[in-house]
Every structure is written in structure tokens, then in C-alpha cells.
Amino acid sequence: MRAKFRVETVTNHAGGGNSVNLTPVISGSEENKSFWQATPSGKLDMYINNPNAAEFFKAGVEYIDFTPATSQ
């Protein structure tokens, strides 16, 4: 399943790690308007300790794919 969220902020913390804040898309394309109708509000906040993973997130970029996690 795909949900379109936009990275609003990426904050580098002096003590290490990064905070990433994402919100649902609301405009910019017909596709975004369609996603907004299905997910009109929401918020995703992550704290990331892995520098390589944190580098992936850039403010203004839109994406998120959800895949079920398997229990091991």
C-alpha cells in the first residue's frame, strides 16, 4: 500500500541522531489530491540513530510504502 507523505523537517541533533517529521500530501498534483481524499490528516515522526538511514530523508520529498513486517 502506498501513502503519500511529505518530509516537512529533518533535524540533526547535536548529541547524535536525527528527527524526521512527515505529513500527508494535500496538493501539487491530481495524484496528491486523490491521496489527500483518502488520508486528509496524519503525522509521522521518527527518531533515527543510523546516519545512513537519516541521510535518505530530504525535506520536501514525498513518499511512503507500507509492507507488512514478518515476525521472526
Steps between C-alpha positions, in 0.01 A plus 500: 500500500627847423428810706644828383662698777732800464810543714443830678815515712821311565673606821858400579553474875831612653518185713446280195198372316241675287129575527289476185144642482264403215144611421251381232511670162208731428570655160750535218353244261180311426659193657571695820141626511383139473726391786384797707137386463596159645733635771395859579706521816781322674849529637809283503795582726813289510821519700783338304836400646640352177676780303459317165126458556460863611686622189225342286238752617498843335258785580234542232522143366177295480483125556407208724429137418361270765596132498395258773787404727554135574552372853815300552 
